[in-house]
Amino acid sequence: MRPIFSTANVRQDEAYDYWQDIACANIQTVKSRPFDREDFYGELKTGTLGDVTIADWRSASGVSRCDGTDDLILVLPSTRSYIEFADRGFEINRSSVYLLDCRKPFVVYSLEPPDRVQLRLPREALERRVSLTNGVNRPIPLRNDAAILTALARELVRIGPSTLSPQAAAIVHGHMIDLTAVILGNLAGTMPRLGATGRFSTLRLRMFIESQLTNPDADAQSIAAGAGVSERHANRLLALEGTSIRSRLIERRLDKCREMLENPQQMHCSITDIAFFYGFRNLSHFTRAFKDRFGLSPSEHRSAYHRAARRERARTDW
Protein backbone atom coordinates (compact mmCIF):
# COMPACT_ATOMS: atom_id res chain seq x y z
CA MET A 1 0.00 0.00 0.00
CA ARG A 2 1.26 3.45 -0.93
CA PRO A 3 1.41 6.06 1.88
CA ILE A 4 -0.66 9.01 0.68
CA PHE A 5 -0.73 11.28 3.68
CA SER A 6 0.25 11.68 7.31
CA THR A 7 -0.36 14.72 9.48
CA ALA A 8 3.09 14.07 10.95
CA ASN A 9 4.47 15.73 7.80
CA VAL A 10 2.50 19.00 7.99
CA ARG A 11 2.05 21.87 10.44
CA GLN A 12 -0.49 21.10 13.14
CA ASP A 13 -2.63 24.15 12.34
CA GLU A 14 -2.88 22.94 8.71
CA ALA A 15 -3.23 19.21 9.42
CA TYR A 16 -7.01 18.92 9.28
CA ASP A 17 -7.46 20.99 6.10
CA TYR A 18 -4.89 18.86 4.25
CA TRP A 19 -6.51 15.70 5.56
CA GLN A 20 -9.98 16.76 4.46
CA ASP A 21 -8.83 17.37 0.88
CA ILE A 22 -6.94 14.10 0.57
CA ALA A 23 -9.42 11.92 2.45
CA CYS A 24 -12.28 13.07 0.23
CA ALA A 25 -10.31 12.21 -2.88
CA ASN A 26 -9.15 8.78 -1.72
CA ILE A 27 -11.69 7.42 0.81
CA GLN A 28 -15.14 8.81 0.05
CA THR A 29 -16.71 12.19 -0.55
CA VAL A 30 -17.70 13.45 2.91
CA LYS A 31 -17.68 16.62 4.93
CA SER A 32 -16.12 16.08 8.32
CA ARG A 33 -15.34 17.93 11.52
CA PRO A 34 -12.87 16.72 14.18
CA PHE A 35 -13.85 16.84 17.83
CA ASP A 36 -10.54 18.61 18.55
CA ARG A 37 -9.02 20.43 15.60
CA GLU A 38 -5.82 21.37 17.46
CA ASP A 39 -4.95 17.74 18.22
CA PHE A 40 -6.10 16.28 14.91
CA TYR A 41 -4.00 13.55 13.28
CA GLY A 42 -4.51 11.23 10.36
CA GLU A 43 -2.66 8.59 8.31
CA LEU A 44 -3.75 7.19 4.97
CA LYS A 45 -2.46 4.46 2.65
CA THR A 46 -4.15 3.52 -0.59
CA GLY A 47 -3.83 1.05 -3.44
CA THR A 48 -5.84 0.08 -6.49
CA LEU A 49 -6.91 -3.23 -7.93
CA GLY A 50 -8.42 -2.42 -11.29
CA ASP A 51 -11.43 -0.21 -10.53
CA VAL A 52 -11.40 -1.12 -6.82
CA THR A 53 -9.75 1.48 -4.57
CA ILE A 54 -8.42 0.21 -1.24
CA ALA A 55 -7.82 2.64 1.63
CA ASP A 56 -6.23 1.88 5.01
CA TRP A 57 -6.68 4.83 7.36
CA ARG A 58 -6.78 6.03 10.92
CA SER A 59 -7.44 9.46 12.36
CA ALA A 60 -8.61 11.40 15.38
CA SER A 61 -12.27 11.20 16.33
CA GLY A 62 -14.85 13.44 14.71
CA VAL A 63 -18.12 13.70 12.81
CA SER A 64 -18.46 13.00 9.06
CA ARG A 65 -21.44 13.73 6.82
CA CYS A 66 -22.22 12.36 3.37
CA ASP A 67 -24.96 14.27 1.55
CA GLY A 68 -25.29 11.74 -1.26
CA THR A 69 -22.72 10.51 -3.80
CA ASP A 70 -22.41 7.59 -6.22
CA ASP A 71 -19.79 5.85 -4.04
CA LEU A 72 -20.29 2.22 -3.02
CA ILE A 73 -18.05 1.64 0.00
CA LEU A 74 -17.28 -1.62 1.80
CA VAL A 75 -16.20 -0.76 5.36
CA LEU A 76 -14.04 -3.13 7.44
CA PRO A 77 -13.72 -1.38 10.82
CA SER A 78 -11.37 -2.05 13.71
CA THR A 79 -12.94 0.58 16.00
CA ARG A 80 -16.43 1.76 16.95
CA SER A 81 -18.53 4.46 15.29
CA TYR A 82 -22.24 5.25 15.05
CA ILE A 83 -23.82 5.78 11.64
CA GLU A 84 -27.13 7.57 11.33
CA PHE A 85 -29.49 7.58 8.33
CA ALA A 86 -32.73 9.52 8.11
CA ASP A 87 -34.78 6.48 9.14
CA ARG A 88 -32.42 4.49 11.36
CA GLY A 89 -28.97 4.21 12.90
CA PHE A 90 -26.60 1.53 14.14
CA GLU A 91 -23.15 1.03 15.58
CA ILE A 92 -20.21 0.20 13.31
CA ASN A 93 -17.71 -2.11 15.03
CA ARG A 94 -15.25 -4.91 14.37
CA SER A 95 -17.88 -7.66 14.62
CA SER A 96 -19.46 -6.74 11.28
CA VAL A 97 -18.75 -5.39 7.81
CA TYR A 98 -20.83 -2.73 6.07
CA LEU A 99 -21.62 -1.99 2.45
CA LEU A 100 -22.56 1.69 2.27
CA ASP A 101 -24.55 2.92 -0.70
CA CYS A 102 -23.65 6.58 -0.41
CA ARG A 103 -26.59 7.67 -2.54
CA LYS A 104 -28.47 7.70 0.77
CA PRO A 105 -27.18 10.54 3.01
CA PHE A 106 -25.77 9.64 6.43
CA VAL A 107 -23.74 10.98 9.36
CA VAL A 108 -20.98 9.06 11.16
CA TYR A 109 -19.99 9.84 14.76
CA SER A 110 -16.68 8.40 16.04
CA LEU A 111 -17.03 6.49 19.31
CA GLU A 112 -13.31 5.65 19.11
CA PRO A 113 -10.55 7.10 16.90
CA PRO A 114 -11.35 5.64 13.44
CA ASP A 115 -9.15 2.76 12.25
CA ARG A 116 -10.50 0.94 9.23
CA VAL A 117 -10.01 -0.51 5.79
CA GLN A 118 -12.41 0.68 3.09
CA LEU A 119 -12.95 -0.56 -0.44
CA ARG A 120 -14.55 1.66 -3.04
CA LEU A 121 -16.30 -0.85 -5.30
CA PRO A 122 -17.45 -0.44 -8.92
CA ARG A 123 -21.22 -0.10 -8.73
CA GLU A 124 -21.91 -1.30 -12.27
CA ALA A 125 -19.83 -4.49 -11.88
CA LEU A 126 -21.59 -5.39 -8.63
CA GLU A 127 -25.08 -4.60 -9.95
CA ARG A 128 -24.46 -6.96 -12.87
CA ARG A 129 -24.09 -9.76 -10.34
CA VAL A 130 -26.72 -9.00 -7.69
CA SER A 131 -29.42 -6.53 -6.68
CA LEU A 132 -28.30 -3.87 -4.20
CA THR A 133 -31.72 -3.65 -2.54
CA ASN A 134 -30.66 -6.04 0.26
CA GLY A 135 -27.62 -5.90 2.49
CA VAL A 136 -26.57 -2.29 1.93
CA ASN A 137 -26.51 0.28 4.73
CA ARG A 138 -26.83 -2.33 7.47
CA PRO A 139 -24.44 -4.48 9.54
CA ILE A 140 -23.35 -7.77 7.97
CA PRO A 141 -22.08 -10.23 10.64
CA LEU A 142 -18.39 -11.02 10.28
CA ARG A 143 -18.61 -14.75 9.66
CA ASN A 144 -18.54 -17.27 6.82
CA ASP A 145 -18.35 -15.48 3.44
CA ALA A 146 -17.96 -12.03 5.02
CA ALA A 147 -15.02 -13.32 7.07
CA ILE A 148 -13.34 -14.62 3.91
CA LEU A 149 -13.79 -11.29 2.12
CA THR A 150 -12.40 -9.43 5.13
CA ALA A 151 -9.37 -11.72 5.33
CA LEU A 152 -8.70 -11.22 1.62
CA ALA A 153 -8.98 -7.43 1.87
CA ARG A 154 -6.71 -7.19 4.89
CA GLU A 155 -4.13 -9.45 3.26
CA LEU A 156 -4.16 -7.14 0.23
CA VAL A 157 -3.50 -4.22 2.56
CA ARG A 158 -0.59 -6.11 4.13
CA ILE A 159 1.18 -7.09 0.91
CA GLY A 160 0.02 -4.20 -1.27
CA PRO A 161 -2.01 -4.82 -4.44
CA SER A 162 0.83 -3.42 -6.56
CA THR A 163 2.89 -6.53 -5.72
CA LEU A 164 0.50 -8.75 -7.69
CA SER A 165 1.15 -9.74 -11.26
CA PRO A 166 -1.42 -8.44 -13.78
CA GLN A 167 -2.89 -11.94 -14.07
CA ALA A 168 -3.18 -12.40 -10.30
CA ALA A 169 -4.58 -8.89 -9.88
CA ALA A 170 -7.34 -9.63 -12.38
CA ILE A 171 -8.22 -12.88 -10.58
CA VAL A 172 -8.26 -11.29 -7.11
CA HIS A 173 -10.31 -8.37 -8.40
CA GLY A 174 -12.93 -10.78 -9.72
CA HIS A 175 -12.91 -12.70 -6.44
CA MET A 176 -13.60 -9.56 -4.41
CA ILE A 177 -16.56 -8.52 -6.54
CA ASP A 178 -17.90 -12.09 -6.59
CA LEU A 179 -17.55 -12.47 -2.82
CA THR A 180 -19.40 -9.21 -2.19
CA ALA A 181 -22.16 -10.38 -4.55
CA VAL A 182 -22.38 -13.74 -2.75
CA ILE A 183 -22.72 -12.01 0.64
CA LEU A 184 -25.54 -9.80 -0.65
CA GLY A 185 -27.16 -12.77 -2.40
CA ASN A 186 -27.10 -14.80 0.82
CA LEU A 187 -28.83 -11.97 2.70
CA ALA A 188 -31.53 -11.76 0.02
CA GLY A 189 -31.86 -15.53 -0.44
CA THR A 190 -30.93 -15.30 -4.12
CA MET A 191 -28.15 -16.72 -6.29
CA PRO A 192 -25.85 -14.01 -7.68
CA ARG A 193 -24.53 -14.09 -11.23
CA LEU A 194 -20.85 -14.70 -10.57
CA GLY A 195 -17.97 -13.91 -12.87
CA ALA A 196 -16.60 -17.45 -12.44
CA THR A 197 -18.22 -19.90 -10.04
CA GLY A 198 -15.30 -22.33 -10.09
CA ARG A 199 -12.86 -19.51 -9.41
CA PHE A 200 -14.89 -18.40 -6.41
CA SER A 201 -15.09 -21.95 -5.02
CA THR A 202 -11.32 -22.33 -5.33
CA LEU A 203 -10.72 -19.06 -3.49
CA ARG A 204 -13.09 -20.05 -0.72
CA LEU A 205 -11.34 -23.42 -0.41
CA ARG A 206 -7.87 -21.85 -0.27
CA MET A 207 -8.97 -19.31 2.33
CA PHE A 208 -10.52 -22.05 4.50
CA ILE A 209 -7.29 -24.03 4.33
CA GLU A 210 -5.45 -20.93 5.59
CA SER A 211 -7.82 -20.75 8.56
CA GLN A 212 -7.03 -24.37 9.52
CA LEU A 213 -3.21 -24.29 9.53
CA THR A 214 -2.97 -24.44 13.33
CA ASN A 215 -5.76 -26.99 13.73
CA PRO A 216 -4.17 -30.45 14.16
CA ASP A 217 -7.53 -32.15 13.53
CA ALA A 218 -8.04 -30.57 10.09
CA ASP A 219 -8.24 -33.07 7.25
CA ALA A 220 -9.45 -33.11 3.66
CA GLN A 221 -13.03 -34.00 4.57
CA SER A 222 -13.48 -31.29 7.23
CA ILE A 223 -11.82 -28.64 5.05
CA ALA A 224 -14.02 -29.40 2.05
CA ALA A 225 -17.11 -29.33 4.27
CA GLY A 226 -16.03 -26.02 5.80
CA ALA A 227 -15.61 -24.53 2.33
CA GLY A 228 -19.06 -25.73 1.33
CA VAL A 229 -18.06 -28.28 -1.34
CA SER A 230 -17.61 -32.03 -1.50
CA GLU A 231 -14.14 -33.48 -0.92
CA ARG A 232 -14.10 -34.89 -4.46
CA HIS A 233 -15.05 -31.54 -6.03
CA ALA A 234 -12.53 -29.68 -3.86
CA ASN A 235 -9.68 -31.92 -4.94
CA ARG A 236 -10.80 -31.59 -8.56
CA LEU A 237 -10.61 -27.79 -8.29
CA LEU A 238 -7.17 -27.88 -6.69
CA ALA A 239 -5.93 -30.44 -9.22
CA LEU A 240 -6.17 -27.65 -11.80
CA GLU A 241 -3.40 -25.96 -9.78
CA GLY A 242 -1.39 -29.17 -9.47
CA THR A 243 -2.21 -29.83 -5.82
CA SER A 244 -4.83 -31.32 -3.47
CA ILE A 245 -6.38 -30.41 -0.12
CA ARG A 246 -3.87 -32.48 1.83
CA SER A 247 -0.87 -31.28 -0.19
CA ARG A 248 -1.94 -27.64 0.03
CA LEU A 249 -2.48 -27.92 3.79
CA ILE A 250 0.97 -29.41 4.37
CA GLU A 251 2.69 -26.96 2.02
CA ARG A 252 1.17 -23.93 3.74
CA ARG A 253 2.00 -25.33 7.19
CA LEU A 254 5.61 -25.85 6.11
CA ASP A 255 5.75 -22.32 4.69
CA LYS A 256 4.54 -20.90 8.00
CA CYS A 257 7.02 -23.01 9.98
CA ARG A 258 9.86 -21.74 7.79
CA GLU A 259 8.74 -18.13 8.43
CA MET A 260 8.92 -18.74 12.18
CA LEU A 261 12.33 -20.40 11.91
CA GLU A 262 13.63 -17.36 10.02
CA ASN A 263 12.12 -14.82 12.41
CA PRO A 264 14.75 -13.59 14.89
CA GLN A 265 12.01 -12.78 17.38
CA GLN A 266 11.06 -16.48 17.46
CA MET A 267 14.54 -17.83 18.27
CA HIS A 268 13.30 -18.81 21.73
CA CYS A 269 10.75 -21.21 20.17
CA SER A 270 11.93 -24.78 19.80
CA ILE A 271 11.49 -26.61 16.51
CA THR A 272 9.08 -28.97 18.25
CA ASP A 273 6.94 -26.06 19.49
CA ILE A 274 6.83 -24.54 16.00
CA ALA A 275 5.89 -27.84 14.36
CA PHE A 276 3.14 -28.59 16.88
CA PHE A 277 1.79 -25.03 16.70
CA TYR A 278 1.20 -25.48 12.97
CA GLY A 279 -0.68 -28.74 13.32
CA PHE A 280 2.05 -31.37 12.93
CA ARG A 281 1.58 -34.21 15.40
CA ASN A 282 4.85 -36.05 14.73
CA LEU A 283 8.26 -34.33 14.80
CA SER A 284 9.92 -36.96 12.58
CA HIS A 285 7.23 -36.55 9.95
CA PHE A 286 7.60 -32.76 10.10
CA THR A 287 11.39 -32.97 9.73
CA ARG A 288 11.15 -35.26 6.69
CA ALA A 289 8.47 -33.13 5.04
CA PHE A 290 10.43 -29.93 5.69
CA LYS A 291 13.64 -31.36 4.19
CA ASP A 292 11.77 -32.70 1.17
CA ARG A 293 10.32 -29.25 0.51
CA PHE A 294 13.26 -26.98 1.31
CA GLY A 295 16.34 -29.22 0.98
CA LEU A 296 17.50 -28.80 4.60
CA SER A 297 16.26 -30.04 7.94
CA PRO A 298 14.50 -27.42 10.12
CA SER A 299 17.55 -27.01 12.39
CA GLU A 300 19.91 -26.75 9.41
CA HIS A 301 17.69 -24.19 7.73
CA ARG A 302 17.41 -22.04 10.87
CA SER A 303 21.19 -22.08 11.42
CA ALA A 304 22.03 -21.36 7.78
CA TYR A 305 19.49 -18.55 7.49
CA HIS A 306 20.63 -16.71 10.63
CA ARG A 307 24.34 -17.16 9.80
CA ALA A 308 23.69 -15.54 6.43
CA ALA A 309 21.70 -12.75 8.09
CA ARG A 310 24.55 -12.03 10.53
CA ARG A 311 27.08 -11.92 7.69
CA GLU A 312 24.87 -9.50 5.76
CA ARG A 313 24.48 -7.23 8.80
CA ALA A 314 28.24 -7.28 9.39
CA ARG A 315 28.90 -6.42 5.74
CA THR A 316 26.38 -3.56 5.85
CA ASP A 317 27.73 -2.18 9.15
CA TRP A 318 31.29 -2.27 7.80
C-alpha positions, -999 to +999 in steps of 0.1 A: +000+000+000+013+034-009+014+061+019-007+090+007-007+113+037+003+117+073-004+147+095+031+141+109+045+157+078+025+190+080+021+219+104-005+211+131-026+242+123-029+229+087-032+192+094-070+189+093-075+210+061-049+189+043-065+157+056-100+168+045-088+174+009-069+141+006-094+119+024-123+131+002-103+122-029-092+088-017-117+074+008-151+088+001-167+122-005-177+134+029-177+166+049-161+161+083-153+179+115-129+167+142-139+168+178-105+186+186-090+204+156-058+214+175-050+177+182-061+163+149-040+136+133-045+112+104-027+086+083-038+072+050-025+045+027-041+035-006-038+011-034-058+001-065-069-032-079-084-024-113-114-002-105-114-011-068-097+015-046-084+002-012-078+026+016-062+019+050-067+048+074-068+060+109-074+095+124-086+114+154-123+112+163-148+134+147-181+137+128-185+130+091-214+137+068-222+124+034-250+143+016-253+117-013-227+105-038-224+076-062-198+059-040-203+022-030-180+016+000-173-016+018-162-008+054-140-031+074-137-014+108-114-021+137-129+006+160-164+018+169-185+045+153-222+052+151-238+058+116-271+076+113-295+076+083-327+095+081-348+065+091-324+045+114-290+042+129-266+015+141-231+010+156-202+002+133-177-021+150-153-049+144-179-077+146-195-067+113-187-054+078-208-027+061-216-020+024-226+017+023-245+029-007-236+066-004-266+077-025-285+077+008-272+105+030-258+096+064-237+110+094-210+091+112-200+098+148-167+084+160-170+065+193-133+056+191-106+071+169-113+056+134-092+028+123-105+009+092-100-005+058-124+007+031-130-006-004-146+017-030-163-009-053-174-004-089-212-001-087-219-013-123-198-045-119-216-054-086-251-046-100-245-070-129-241-098-103-267-090-077-294-065-067-283-039-042-317-036-025-307-060+003-276-059+025-266-023+019-265+003+047-268-023+075-244-045+095-234-078+080-221-102+106-184-110+103-186-148+097-185-173+068-184-155+034-180-120+050-150-133+071-133-146+039-138-113+021-124-094+051-094-117+053-087-112+016-090-074+019-067-072+049-041-095+033-042-071+002-035-042+026-006-061+041+012-071+009+000-042-013-020-048-044+008-034-066+029-065-057+005-088-077+012-097-113-014-084-138-029-119-141-032-124-103-046-089-099-073-096-124-082-129-106-083-113-071-103-084-084-129-108-097-129-127-064-136-096-044-166-085-065-179-121-066-175-125-028-194-092-022-222-104-045-224-137-027-227-120+006-255-098-007-272-128-024-271-148+008-288-120+027-315-118+000-319-155-004-309-153-041-282-167-063-258-140-077-245-141-112-208-147-106-180-139-129-166-174-124-182-199-100-153-223-101-129-195-094-149-184-064-151-219-050-113-223-053-107-191-035-131-201-007-113-234-004-079-219-003-090-193+023-105-220+045-073-240+043-055-209+056-078-207+086-070-244+095-032-243+095-030-244+133-058-270+137-042-304+142-075-321+135-080-306+101-082-331+073-095-331+037-130-340+046-135-313+072-118-286+050-140-294+021-171-293+043-160-260+058-156-245+023-191-257+013-181-283-013-176-320-015-141-335-009-141-349-045-151-315-060-125-297-039-097-319-049-108-316-086-106-278-083-072-279-067-059-304-092-062-277-118-034-260-098-014-292-095-022-298-058-048-313-035-064-304-001-039-325+018-009-313-002-019-276+000-025-279+038+010-294+044+027-270+020+012-239+037+020-253+072+056-259+061+058-223+047+045-209+080+070-230+100+099-217+078+087-181+084+089-187+122+123-204+119+136-174+100+121-148+124+148-136+149+120-128+174+111-165+175+145-178+183+133-188+217+108-212+202+119-248+198+115-266+165+091-290+183+069-261+195+068-245+160+059-278+144+031-286+169+018-250+167+012-255+130-007-287+133+021-314+129+016-342+154+048-361+147+083-343+148+099-370+126+072-366+099+076-328+101+114-330+097+111-353+067+085-331+050+104-299+057+136-314+042+118-327+012+103-293+005+133-270+013+163-292+010+175-288+046+163-300+079+145-274+101+175-270+124+199-268+094+177-242+077+174-220+109+212-221+114+220-214+078+195-185+075+206-167+106+243-172+098+237-155+064+217-127+081+245-120+105+271-119+077+249-095+058+245-072+088+282-073+094+289-064+057+264-036+059+277-022+091+313-023+078 
